[in-house]
C-alpha cells in the first residue's frame, strides 16, 4: 500500500530550499506575469526555461515534478486541442484531420494558452516541493497576506497530498477485490467508480472534522497577532533574485509595448 503523504515538500537540501519563502512566492506571481505578457510561444519559452532552472536549483527530479503536475498537463493538452478546433478557420492551413483544417494560428494560440495554464501550476508545485508548509504560511504572512488566507493555503497544501494518498490506497484495496475500473460501458464504469468515490468522500470529511476539532481544542484564533519561530530575513542572494525578476519583468513589458512577443497569423505557414 502507498504511504500517506501530508505535504508536497520533498525535504531536499538545495539552493532553492534556502531561498527566502517570500521570494519563492513572488516567483509564482512573476511566472504568471511573464507568461501573460507575451502571446508568442517562442517568447513564453523563456519563462518555461526558468521553471526548468528552478527545478534543477531545487534538486528536484523532473519525473517527480511532471508526475505531480499530470492533471495540469492533461488540462493544457485538452485546451490546446480545443483552441486548435475553434480557430480552424484562422491562419494558414497546415493539414486536415477528419475534414477539419489545422491552422498555424490555431496550433500556436492553443500552445500559448496551454503554456499559460501549465507554467503557473508548475511554478506553484516547484515552490511547494522545495518549501515546508510552515514556511509558506510564514512567507505569505510576511507579504502582508491575512493569516486566514495564509492558513487556508497551508491547509490545502497539506490536504491535497493526503487525499491523493487516500485515493491510491482505496483504489488498491478495490483492485485487490477484483474491481476493474476500465472495463464495461459508461454506466457500468460509473457504478464501479462509486466503489472509491463514496469511501474517499467519507474519509475526506473525517480528516476535515478531525482537523477542525484539533484546531478548536487548541483555541486557535486566526485574527490575533502572530509570532513565528523563524524570523524572515533576506540574504544577498534573495535580493539579487528579486532584483533580477523585476528587471526581466520590466524588460519584457517594454518588449511587448514595442510589438515583440505578439502572436501573428502565418507564422508556421509556407509562403508567409
N, C-alpha and C positions, 0 to 999 in steps of 0.2 A: 504494500500500500504506500501511496505517496505521503511524504512528510508534510505536515501542516506548516505553512509559512505565515508569518504575521507582518511581513514588511517586504517591500521591493529591494531594500538595502542589501547589497552583496557583501559588505564588510571588507572590501579590498582596500589596502593602503596604497594610495596613489596620489599623484599631483592634484587631480581634480577633487579628491576627497578632502584635501587640506585647504581648498579654497573656501573663503567666507560664504556661508549659505545664502546670504543676501545677493552676492554676485551671481551665484548659480540660478537663483530665482529670477534675477534680472536678465540672465541669459535666455530664459524661456521667452520673456517678453521681447528680447532682442531678435530672436529667431522669428517670432510672429511678425514683428515689424519689418524685418528684412525680406521675408518671403512674400509679404503683402505689397512691398514697394514695387517689385518687378512682376511682370506677367509673362516674360520670356523665360522658358525653362533653362536656357543657357545661362542667364544671369542668376536664376534661382539655384543653379547647381553649386554656386559658391557657398550659399547658406547650407546646402546639404553636405558640402565638404567639411564645414565647421562641425557638423554633427559627428562625422567620422573621426575628426581630430579629437573631439570631446570624449568619445567612447574610448579612443586609444589612451588619452590622458587619464581617463578614469580606470584604466586597467581592466576594461570590460571585454568579455568575449562577444564578438559580433553576432555569433549564433544565439547567445542568450538575449541580446538586445532585440534581434529580429524576432525571436520566439515570443518575447514579451509583448511585442507590438504587432503580432499577426493580425489581430482584428482590424487595426488601423490600416494595414496593408491591404486587406480584403476590401475595406471601405474605399480606399484610394483607387484600387483597380476597378471596382464597380463604378465609381464616379467617372473614371477615365472612359470606360466603355459607354456610359450614358451620355457624356458630353460628345463623344465621337458620333453617336447616333443622332443626337439633336442637331449637331452642326454639319450634317452630311451634305447640305446644300451650300455651304460657305467654304470658300477656298478652292484650291486646285485638287481635283480627284487623284488619289494615289492608286487605288484599286477598288474592287467591288466585292462585297460579301452578301450573299443571298439577294442580289439585285440592288443593294444599298451602296451608295458611294461612301468611301472612307477618304476624307479630305485631309490635306496637310494642316489646315487651321483647326479642324476638329481634333486631330491627334495631339497637336501642341497645346491647345486650350485644355483638353482633358488632362494632359500630363501636368500642366501648370496647376490645375485645381487639385490633382492628386498629390503633388508635392506640397501644396499648402496644408493639406489635411495631415499627411504623414510627418512633415517636418516638426510641427508643434508637438505632436504626440511623442515622437522620439526624443525631442528635447526634454520633455517632461519626464519620460522614462529614464533617460540618462542621468538627470538630476536626482530622481528618486532612488536610482540604483547606486548612487555614489554619496548619498547624504542620509544619515539617520533621520527618522521621522521627527524626533525631538528637535533636531537642528533645523528642519524645515519649518516647524512651528515657531522656533525662536527667530529664524530669519524673516518669516512673514511678519511677526510682531515687531521686529526691528525695522521693517519697511513701513511701519505705521498702519499695518493692516489690523483690523479689530481682532481681539482674542477669540471671539465667537467664530469668525470665519476661519481663523488660523487652526482652531481646534477641529472644525468640520473637515478641513483639508487633511489634517493629521489622522483623523479617524477613518476617512475614506482610504487613505494610503495604507492603513493597517487592515481594513476590512476586505478590500479587493483581493489581495493575495490569499487571505484566509478563505474567502468564498471560492476562489479558484481551486484551492486545495481540497475543500469540502466537495466541490463538484467532481473532481477527479476521483476522490475516494468513493463517492456514491456510484459513479459510473463503473468503476472497477467492481464494486460489490454486485451491481446489477448484471454485469457481463459474466461474473462467476456463477450467476444463476441462469446462464444461457440466454440472456436477453440480447437480441440482435437489433440494434437501433437503425441499421442501414438497409434492412430488408423489409419488403412489403410495400403496399400502396401508401398514398398520402395520409389517409385516415388511420391506417394501421400504424404508421410511423408516429403520428401524433399521439396515439394512445400509448405507445411504448415510451415516449419521452416523458409522459406523466409519471413514469416509474422513478425518475430522478428529480423532476421539477417540484413535485409535492414535498419529498423529503428535504430538498435543498431549501425550499421556501420556509419550511418549519425550522430547519437548522439556523437559517439566517435570522429569523425572528427571535430564536433562543439566544443567539450571540448578541444581538442588539439589546435584548432585555437584560442580559447579564451585565453588559457594559453600562447600561443606564443605572442599574442597581448599584454597581461598583462606584460610579461617579457620585450618586446621591449619598451613599454611605460615607464618603469622604468629604461631604459638604462642599462639593465643587461649585464655585461661583465664577463664571467667566467674566463677570463685569468688574471684579476687584482688580487693582493694580497688580501686575505680576513681577516677580523677580526670577532670575534664571541662574543656574549653577555656572553655566558658561557665558561669560561676557563677550559679546561680539566686538572684535577689533580688526579693522582692515590692515593687512600687511602690504608691503610694497608690491608684491605680485598681484594682489587683489586690485590695487589701484591701477596698475598697468593694464590689466584685463578690462577694467571698467572704462578707462580712457580709450582703449583700442576699440571696444564695442561702440562707443559714442562716435568716434572718428569714422569708422566704417559705415555706421548708420547715416551720418550726415553726408558722407561722400556718395552713398547710394541714393539718397534723396536728391542730391544735386544731379546725379546721372539721369535719374528719372525725369527731373524738370527739363533737362536738355534733350530729352527724347530717346534716351538709351533704355534698353531693357523692356521695350514695349512689344508685345506680340503683334505681328503683322501677317497679312494674307500672303500666300505664295512663298513661304519660307522654305518649304520642302519640295514644292512642285517644280518640275522641269520647265525651263524657258522663262522663269520669272526672275 
